[in-house]
Amino acid sequence: MLTYLRILREDRDILVSFMAILVGLLTGFAVVLFTRMIEAVQTILLGSGDPIVLAGGMPWWQVLLLPVLGGGLVALLFPFIPKHIRMYGVGEVIETLHEQERHPLNPRAAFFKLGGASITIGSGGALGKEGPSVEMGAVIGDWVVKLFRIPPDMRDEVKVIMIGSGAAAAIAAVFNSPFGGVAFAMEVILSQMHLRISSPIFLASATGAIVSTTFIGPDVVHIPDYHFVSLWEVGTYLGLAVLVAGVATAFTGTLAGTRRAFDRMPVPEWLKPVLGGALVGGCLVYFPHVYGTGVEAIAHTLNEDFPWQILLVLMAVKLLATAVTLGSRGFGGLFGPALFMGALTGGAYGALVHRLLPTVTGSSGAYAVVGMGAVLGTVAHAPITATVIIFDFTHDYHMILPVAVVTLVSTFLSVKSRIRSIYQVRG
């Protein structure tokens, strides 16, 4: 024990780096397991393949009942999860870091929320994987600190680094974005950046991404090669920034309003996810594009397969389905829906702009790429994270400038309008 303490104090950075790699490894495998659980639920209920095609070929009443069944199964997990943290993942991690004594992480709740999210998303709930993944990553980071028996005088600092490492590894594994994971941990979770913290967090993030890429695959969403066409597009992209600020306001406002509506429903708590499932199922009957994470619909949008009218309709349906899924006590994250909303917002706007100015503007797919980053960065108040994640998706420097500019401007407008981020909205 004395040798261990001496190593810890003399070679602290080496030990912390080793711990961070361990956190990244465990978190990466947790995300892989989570992804396989979602796929298993979807395969059992819907089948294996594109949910847009599968749901479109099923009888309407079966599609309607899928989220209802999922909601009923989720309700069975309620006794194992304290009510005050039932809907929150990333927000819970942030509160833990700021008020560790009042808001300790709950490993059992995080585990059951991961299972609940696999049921919610796999049965059609319109949420993403990142919220439960980040919470599980933070729990793993906290556990590793206890495993290594860090002395009290160093525990708080190391705990912050390990929780940040778990969060970074989770985002990196979900989106195959190691730099995006680091940016997320620094910008959203820790709200601070300096080398001593960033080095182990980068190691954890890279490890999580490697595990995910090895067992799941390299591509979350395949994005075609788009380019910034002309200087005239500066004006059209600034117009997109204004539109995105409005969409982000509608997104956060609808989430908060729907939560309040479900909170006030005079029905038992267990019935709320069932009722929410029925509403989501009704959406899926006509628009299976919003099933689960909606990755398939994003891919179709980026490949310019939908007319702008359909994109506008899907935006409204996705917003409703996401708000109802979350408000009715479904489990999942909001990064995925934000990317969906951004792709459709940018795609619809880009199609109209390109129709008006075909020679000086890019196609709708380019605007869909920019919209993804802009809506994500704006609703999370995390423009750096969003820009880096989109870069990791595209591996293309050509689109970085419009993504960065539009995301920064739309986030600035949102902050100046005092619109809270999705992690500050609790009804």
N, C-alpha and C positions, 0 to 999 in steps of 0.2 A: 504493500500500500504506500509506503514512504517513497519507494522508487517511482511509483506511478505519479504521485503528487509532484515529485521533483521534475519528472519529464513534462508534466502538464505545465508547470511554471516556467521551465527553461525552454521548452520547445512547444509552446502553446499553439502557435500557428500551424505546426505540423499535425498536432493532434486534432485541432478543430477542422483542418482540411480533411483528415481521414474520416472524422465523424460526418462531415458534410457529404462525402462520397457515399458513405453508408446510408445516410438519409435519402440521397438521390436514388440509390439502388432500390431501397425498399419502397419508396414512393413510386418509382417507375413500375415496379411489379404490381403495386396496388392499382395503378391506373390501367395496366394491362388486364388485370383480373376484373376490374370494373367494366372495362370495354367488353370483355367476353361475357360478362353477366348480362349486359344490355342486349348483346347479340343473341344470347340464349333465350331471353324473354321474348324478343321480337320473333325469333325463329319458331318458338312454341306457339305463339299467338297468331302470327301473321305469315310466317314462312321466311325463307332465306332469299335475300335479293333486294331490289329497289322497292321500298315501301310504297312509292307512288304507283308503281305498276301492280304490286300485290294487292294493295287496298282497293285500287280501281277495279280489280277483277273479282272482288268478293261481294256477296250480298250486302246490301246497305245495313241491315240490322246487325250483322256480325261486326262490321266496322264500327258501328255505334257502340256496341257492347265492349269492345276491347278496352278503351280507357275507363269504362265503368268498372270492369273487372279489376283493372290495375288500381283504381282508386280504392276498391274494397280491400285488396291485399295490402295496400299502403296503410290503411286505417288500422290493420292488425298490428302494425309496428308502433303505434302511438304510445302504448304503455311503457315502451322502452326508451322514449325520447322526451325529455322535459319540454313542456309546451312553449316556454319562452325562447327556446333555441330551435324550434322545430323547422322553421323556414329559412334559417340563415346559415350560410357556410363561410364565405369570405368575410362578411361582417363580423361574425363571431371570432374569427382569427384576429382581426384588427382590434376588437375590443379586448381580447386576451392580452395582446401586447401592451396596450395602454393601461389596462387595469387588471393585472394578473391575479390579484387577490380576490377581486369581486367576480371576475369572469374567467375561471380556469377552464381549460379545454376538457371536454368530456369524451374520452375514448370510446366508451360503449355507444354513446349517442352518434358519434361520427361513423362508427361501423354500421349501425342500423340505418343511418341516413344514406350511406353508400348503397346498401341493399335496397332501400326505398327508392332511391334515384334510378337504380337499374330497372325496377318495376315501372316507375312512372314513365321514364323515357322509352323503355322497351315496349310498353303498351300504348304509346302514342302521345304521351304528354309532351308539350312543346317547350322543353327546357334543354339545357346543355349539360356537359359532363364536368365542367371546370369547378363549380362551386363545391360539390362533395369531394372532388379530388383534392382541392386546395385544403379543405378542412382535414382530410385524412393525412395529407402531407405534413400539416402542422402538428397533428397528433403524433405522427412518427418522429418528427424532429424533437418534440417534447420528451417522448419516450427514450430517445437516444441520449439525451442529456441526463436522464435519470439512470440509464444503463451504465454510463461512464462515471457516475458518482462525482460530478463536478463540485468542487468545494463551494461553500456558500458565498464567499467573497467574489467568485467569478461566475456563479451560476446564472445570474440575470443576464449578463452580457452574452454568454454562450447560448443561453436559451433563445434570445432574440435572433441570433445568427442561425440557429438550427430550425426555428420556426420559419424564418425567411427562406432557408434552404429548402424546406419541405414544400412551401408554397411555390417557389420557383421551379422545383423539380416537377410538381404537379402540372403547372401550366406548360412547361417544356414537353412533358410526356403527352398531354392532351393534344397540343397543337404541333408537336414536333418542332418546337421553336426554342432552342436553348437560350438565345439572346432575349427573346420575348419573355421567357421565364425570369431571367435576371431583372429585366426592366420592370416587370410586374411586382416582383418582391421589393424592389427599391422604391418604386413610385407609388404603389397602392398599399402594400402591407407595412413597410417600414417607414416610408416617407423620408428616407435619408439615403445619401450615397457617399461612401468613401471606401478606399481601397481595402482596408482591413476587413470590412464586412463583405465587400463585393467578391473578393477572391474565393472564399469557400462557397458562397452562394452560386457563383458561376460553375464551380466543380459539381455541385449538386444538380444544377440545372442541366448541364451537359450529360451527366450520368443518367438522369431521368429520360432525356431525349434519346440517348443511345438504347436504353432498354426498350422504350416504346417503338423506336424504329426497327429494332431487331425482331420484336414479336408481333407487331401490328402492321408495320409497313411505313414507308417514307412519306406518303402523301396523305394529308388530311383532306385538302381540296386541291384539285389540279387547276391551275390558273393559266390560261393561254398567254402568249407573249403580246402584251400591249405596250404602246408608246405614247409619250407626250408629243402631240402632233405639231402644234404651233404656239407662238406667244399669245395668240388670241384666246387660247384656252385658259389663260390666267383668269380672265373675266368669267368664263363659264364655270370654272371650278370654284371661284369665290361665290357664285350663285348657289352652287351645290352646298357650300359650307353653311350658308344661311338656311337652306332647306333642311340640312342635317340637324342644325340646332333646334328647329321646330319639331322634327321627328323625335329627337332625343327628349324634348319636353313632353311630347305626347306619350312616349314610352314610359318614362318615370311616373308621370301623372296617372296613367292608366293602371300601372302596377299598384300604386298607392291606393287609388280609388277602389280597385277590385278587392284588395286586401281588406279595406274597411267594410266593404259590402259583405264579404264572407264572414268577417268578425261579428257583424251585427245580425247575421241570420239566426233566427230562433229555432235552430235544429241542433241535435247532438253533434259533437265534434267529429265522430267517426263517419257521419253521413255527408260531411262537406266534400271530401275527395270523391265520393260516389257521384254527388250532384255535379261537381266540377267535371268529372269524367264524362258525364252525359252531355254536357255542353261542348266539351272538346270533341267527343265522338260525333256530335252533329256537324261540327266543322269539317271533320275528316271525311264524312260521307260525301261531301261535295268537293272538298279540297284536300286530298290525301298528301299534297305537297308539304303540308306543315307537320307531318308525322314526326315525332321525336325531335332529333337535333336539326332536321331539315337540310342536312349536308347535300342530299341529292338535288334538292331544289336550288340550292346555292350554285351547284355545279352547272345546272341547266341555265341559270341566269348568267353566269360568267361566260358560258358558251353561246349566249344570245339566242336561246331556244324559245323564249317567251316574248310575246308582244308586250308593249308597255302597259296596255290596259289590264292584262292578266297580272302583271307585276304589282300594280296598284291595289288590285283586289286581294292578292296574296299578302300584301303588307298589312292590310286591315285584319285579315283573318288570322295571320300569325300573331299580331299584337293581341287580339282577343284571346286566342288559344293560350298564349304565354301567360297573360295576366290571370286567366281563369285557372290554369294549371298551378301556378304559384299561389294564388290567393286561396285556392281550395285545399291547401296543405300538401300539394305535390312536392316532391324533392327534385332538385336539380339546380343548375347554374344559369346565369343570364348572359354570359359571353356569347354562347352559341346563338341565342335569339337576337342579340345585338348584331352579330355578323350577318345573320339572315336579313334582318331589317335593313342593314346598310347596303347589302348587295342589291336588294330590290329597290331601295330608294335611289341609289346611284344608277341602276340599270334603267329604271323608268325615266329619270331625269336625263340620262345620257341619250336615250333613244329620241326624246323630244328635241334636245339640243342638236343632235346630229342631223335630224330631219330639217331643222331650220338652217344650220350652218354646216353642210356636209363636207365642204372642202377644207375647213380650218379646225375641225374638232374630231376627236377620236370616236370610235364606235361605242355602243352602250356598254360593252363588256369592260372597257377601260374605266368608265365612270362607276361601274359596279364594284370594281376592285377598290377604287378610292372611297366609295361609300361604305364599304365594309370597315375599313380602318377608321373612317370619320365617326360613324355612329358608335362603334365600340369605344373609341377614345373619349367621345363626348359623354356617353352615359356613365362611364366609369371614372371620368375626370382623369384619364391616363393617356394623354396623346403620345407620349414616348413609347409606352407599351404597345399601343395599337399600331403605330408606325413600324416598330420592329417586328411584330408578329406578321404583318402583311409582307414585309421584306422577306422574312423566313419562308412565307408561302410562295412568293414569286421568284426569289433569288434574282431579281431584276432591278438594277439601279435606275432604269428609265422611269419607273413609276414612283420612286421614293419622294421626289420633290412634290408632285401633286398630292400624294397621300399625307405627307408631313404638313404642307400648307393648309389644306382643307381641314385636317384634324385639329391643328392648332387654332385656326380661326373659329371653327364651330365650338370647340371647347371653351375658348375665350368668351364667345357670345353666351354660352350656357352658364358659365361661372358669373359673368357680369349680370346676367338675368336672375342670379341667385337660385338656379335650378340645382337641386341636390343630386349627387351621384346615386347610382343604384344601390350602393352600399350604405347610404345614409337614409334611404326611404324605407320606413317601416309602417307605413299606413297613416 
